């Protein structure tokens, strides 16, 4: 029932909050890492923003998993503020007592973060609620594992990127093939942690694993020193999109074989539509008993002297058709589930490269670009050529989304853009929290102040201390 204008507005405006937050964070000034932790108050502001958004995401995800649990907005704000303040204070203390930058700051802060999260969650939600709601502890533990897995993406993908840049030119095209394997493993891991909440799997996987995969796919494409690397990246993407389209096409054939021909024909004639798979699917979910009716055998007359039992036959027939209805419902849900996932992935693959290109085009000209190792390298290579390849990739993804939309519209009388807008609007807060979190982690990870050194030499650990590092403010 939504207008086309509203659907387009939702799809276009969804990335705006994330871009706004990322841009605002990048405007926070930084001093050279060698100036010490006191001079770099801007880093602690950045970490505070990232921590607050991650905490908000964890609390909201936990609340959505347990609909019966009442967590008020005041409690959410209290947990976010207290966890963020405690985490930042802990990291500042470690930096002041040990070294700055802290080697792999984000990884080193995992334990302090989750300890703070557990303490303040029990304090504000209430220890008795954890005791009275056994499922709460289980869900909270799974959320912790879930967020830990997502935070591991911040290490795995940059580590892959470091290895990609370290290998010789002739091995870079080979290393590109590792990305799809890595994506499949991580995707199954994330989905397995929330398999009891299937409604959240498509958007969670699309806006976490797929998001990171797209970012580092375009990164490899623009950092590749061989033209073959770009060709392989585009070919892999084309193959993935083609497989998705083929799967969508195949799913329609499977569903058509399940639906009773007379039911489809009858409803098709009533609606005047050429393809009614989606309509029949929705009817099946609403009123499965009306779509497939067991043949009435109550009125059958049997002229025989042999003993018989029509009621037993009737019961068997009804059990058979009840089982058939269950299969149809399961297959319908599976089809709609897959469509939602494919559409979300296509959207992420369209939007994220454009967001990345816009971010890079602006951030490389900011004063803080001198503290980003990736932006420094990009400035040396030339921003125009790097951004150009990313925009080309995004254009191909937009074309893929258009083809998918046309296929679904013609084949199923189903508009994926309306379904996409529905998901983006109804899960807006969680999607925005995840998008901002992962984009911030991806964009900030190679900041000098976060100590991400994949050579594991950590030269600043062995450098002599300077008075500036301890006295400047």
Rosetta blueprint (number, residue, H / E / L):
1 X L
2 X L
3 X L
4 X H
5 X H
6 X H
7 X H
8 X H
9 X H
10 X H
11 X H
12 X H
13 X H
14 X H
15 X H
16 X H
17 X H
18 X H
19 X H
20 X H
21 X H
22 X H
23 X H
24 X H
25 X H
26 X H
27 X L
28 X L
29 X L
30 X L
31 X L
32 X L
33 X H
34 X H
35 X H
36 X L
37 X L
38 X L
39 X L
40 X L
41 X H
42 X H
43 X H
44 X H
45 X H
46 X H
47 X H
48 X H
49 X H
50 X H
51 X H
52 X H
53 X H
54 X H
55 X H
56 X H
57 X H
58 X H
59 X H
60 X H
61 X H
62 X H
63 X H
64 X H
65 X H
66 X L
67 X L
68 X L
69 X L
70 X L
71 X L
72 X L
73 X H
74 X H
75 X H
76 X H
77 X H
78 X H
79 X H
80 X H
81 X H
82 X H
83 X H
84 X H
85 X H
86 X H
87 X H
88 X H
89 X H
90 X H
91 X H
92 X H
93 X H
94 X H
95 X H
96 X H
97 X H
98 X L
99 X L
100 X L
101 X L
102 X L
103 X L
104 X L
105 X H
106 X H
107 X H
108 X H
109 X L
110 X H
111 X H
112 X H
113 X H
114 X H
115 X H
116 X H
117 X H
118 X H
119 X H
120 X H
121 X H
122 X H
123 X H
124 X H
125 X H
126 X L
127 X H
128 X H
129 X H
130 X H
131 X H
132 X H
133 X L
134 X H
135 X H
136 X H
137 X H
138 X H
139 X H
140 X H
141 X H
142 X H
143 X H
144 X H
145 X H
146 X H
147 X H
148 X H
149 X H
150 X H
151 X H
152 X H
153 X H
154 X H
155 X H
156 X H
157 X H
158 X H
159 X H
160 X H
161 X H
162 X H
163 X H
164 X H
165 X H
166 X H
167 X L
168 X L
169 X H
170 X H
171 X H
172 X H
173 X H
174 X H
175 X H
176 X H
177 X H
178 X H
179 X H
180 X H
181 X H
182 X H
183 X H
184 X H
185 X H
186 X H
187 X H
188 X H
189 X H
190 X H
191 X H
192 X H
193 X H
194 X L
195 X L
196 X L
197 X L
198 X H
199 X H
200 X H
201 X H
202 X H
203 X H
204 X H
205 X H
206 X H
207 X L
208 X L
209 X H
210 X H
211 X H
212 X H
213 X H
214 X H
215 X H
216 X H
217 X H
218 X H
219 X H
220 X H
221 X H
222 X H
223 X H
224 X L
225 X L
226 X L
227 X H
228 X H
229 X H
230 X H
231 X H
232 X H
233 X H
234 X H
235 X H
236 X H
237 X H
238 X H
239 X H
240 X H
241 X H
242 X H
243 X H
244 X H
245 X H
246 X H
247 X H
248 X H
249 X H
250 X H
251 X H
252 X H
253 X H
254 X H
255 X H
256 X H
257 X H
258 X H
259 X L
260 X L
261 X H
262 X H
263 X H
264 X H
265 X H
266 X H
267 X H
268 X H
269 X H
270 X H
271 X H
272 X L
273 X L
274 X L
275 X L
276 X L
277 X H
278 X H
279 X H
280 X H
281 X H
282 X H
283 X H
284 X H
285 X H
286 X H
287 X L
288 X H
289 X H
290 X H
291 X H
292 X L
293 X L
294 X L
295 X L
296 X L
297 X L
298 X L
299 X L
300 X L
301 X L
302 X L
303 X L
304 X L
305 X L
306 X L
307 X L
308 X L
309 X L
310 X H
311 X H
312 X H
313 X H
314 X H
315 X H
316 X H
317 X H
318 X H
319 X H
320 X H
321 X H
322 X H
323 X H
324 X H
325 X H
326 X H
327 X H
328 X H
329 X H
330 X H
331 X H
332 X H
333 X H
334 X H
335 X H
336 X H
337 X H
338 X H
339 X H
340 X H
341 X H
342 X H
343 X H
344 X H
345 X H
346 X H
347 X H
348 X H
349 X H
350 X H
351 X H
352 X H
353 X H
354 X H
355 X H
356 X H
357 X H
358 X H
359 X H
360 X H
361 X H
362 X H
363 X H
364 X L
365 X L
366 X L
367 X H
368 X H
369 X H
370 X H
371 X H
372 X E
373 X H
374 X H
375 X H
376 X H
377 X H
378 X H
379 X H
380 X H
381 X H
382 X L
383 X H
384 X H
385 X H
386 X H
387 X H
388 X H
389 X H
390 X H
391 X H
392 X H
393 X H
394 X H
395 X H
396 X H
397 X H
398 X H
399 X H
400 X H
401 X H
402 X H
403 X H
404 X H
405 X H
406 X H
407 X H
408 X H
409 X H
410 X H
411 X H
412 X H
413 X L
414 X L
415 X L
416 X H
417 X H
418 X H
419 X H
420 X H
421 X H
422 X H
423 X H
424 X H
425 X H
426 X H
427 X L
428 X H
429 X H
430 X H
431 X H
432 X H
433 X H
434 X H
435 X H
436 X H
437 X H
438 X H
439 X H
440 X H
441 X H
442 X H
443 X H
444 X H
445 X L
446 X L
447 X E
448 X H
449 X H
450 X H
451 X L
452 X L
453 X L
454 X L
455 X L
456 X L
457 X L
458 X L
459 X H
460 X H
461 X H
462 X H
463 X L
464 X L
465 X L
466 X L
467 X H
468 X H
469 X H
470 X H
471 X H
472 X L
473 X L
